[in-house]
Each structure stands twice: as C-alpha cells, then as structure tokens.
C-alpha cells in the first residue's frame, strides 16, 4: 500500500465516521469508518517503515586494476 491508498482510506473513513448520519440495518458506518482510518494509518506507518529501511546505508565495492607501463598491457 502506498501513500495515496493510505490517505484515501483515512479520508473515506473520516467521511463515514464524522460526515454521514445514515442508519443501515446490520452495519454501523461509524465502526466501518474507524476501521478504515486505522487501516490507512497502519498502511502509512508500514510504508514509511519499509521506505526508510530501503534507504539505509549500502556498501559500495570498487575494484582498481593497475599494471606497470612497461611494454604490452596484460591480456
């Protein structure tokens, strides 16, 4: 899940929780909204955790080859 999906879940959950006043039989939209907001926050936290982990320090290996300039280079 990326940043966009996490923010989208938070926004949809907030709309269901705070903006709508609709009663449905068997479904509590406030609870569904809170669940969507928690899923969005969890997705954002996981995204930033793995994104930061991926940007950690990496070892760079370089190789130098040298030869003496006496005659032909080695083959």
Phi and psi in degrees as a GROMACS rama.xvg file:
@    title "Ramachandran Plot"
@    xaxis  label "Phi"
@    yaxis  label "Psi"
@TYPE xy
-97.8866  -172.116  UNK-2
-64.9921  -42.3276  UNK-3
-62.051  -43.4949  UNK-4
-67.9468  -39.6495  UNK-5
-62.1597  -45.2811  UNK-6
-66.3316  -39.2995  UNK-7
-60.5473  -45.0336  UNK-8
-62.7289  -39.6078  UNK-9
-63.9634  -42.9825  UNK-10
-66.8202  -46.0455  UNK-11
-63.8938  -40.7206  UNK-12
-63.8103  -39.699  UNK-13
-66.8972  -37.7049  UNK-14
-64.629  -45.1713  UNK-15
-64.6185  -36.2023  UNK-16
-79.5362  -47.7019  UNK-17
-102.878  -26.7379  UNK-18
-98.9529  -29.7425  UNK-19
-94.2072  142.34  UNK-20
-127.65  58.9203  UNK-21
-110.774  136.368  UNK-22
-106.026  125.92  UNK-23
-120.999  143.265  UNK-24
-72.0744  121.598  UNK-25
86.6695  -6.36499  UNK-26
-131.518  124.24  UNK-27
-99.2888  105.668  UNK-28
-65.9683  -25.481  UNK-29
-64.507  -43.1194  UNK-30
-68.0167  -40.5595  UNK-31
-61.854  -40.3519  UNK-32
-63.6395  -43.9182  UNK-33
-63.1375  -39.3908  UNK-34
-64.347  -42.8131  UNK-35
-64.2376  -39.9376  UNK-36
-65.1297  -41.3326  UNK-37
-65.2759  -39.651  UNK-38
-64.2736  -38.6896  UNK-39
-65.9535  -42.2766  UNK-40
-66.0286  -42.3524  UNK-41
-63.0785  -39.4737  UNK-42
-64.1348  -40.5829  UNK-43
-66.2285  -41.5198  UNK-44
-62.7911  -45.4735  UNK-45
-64.7632  -39.2489  UNK-46
-60.6644  -48.9606  UNK-47
-68.7443  -31.3392  UNK-48
-64.3036  -49.4888  UNK-49
-72.3027  -31.0866  UNK-50
-67.0556  -41.4976  UNK-51
-69.266  -36.5995  UNK-52
-66.7922  -34.3054  UNK-53
-71.9461  -25.7774  UNK-54
-91.4489  14.3923  UNK-55
-66.4677  179.317  UNK-56
-69.6485  142.907  UNK-57
-128.257  143.002  UNK-58
-81.6454  135.74  UNK-59
-111.566  124.776  UNK-60
-107.323  126.013  UNK-61
-119.141  149.227  UNK-62
-125.404  130.791  UNK-63
-116.036  133.599  UNK-64
-117.112  133.318  UNK-65
-136.828  152.989  UNK-66
-145.629  158.775  UNK-67
-77.7609  143.81  UNK-68
-86.7618  47.9203  UNK-69
-112.539  93.5115  UNK-70
92.6716  -147.049  UNK-71
-77.9393  143.881  UNK-72
-68.7258  152.374  UNK-73
-65.5263  149.246  UNK-74
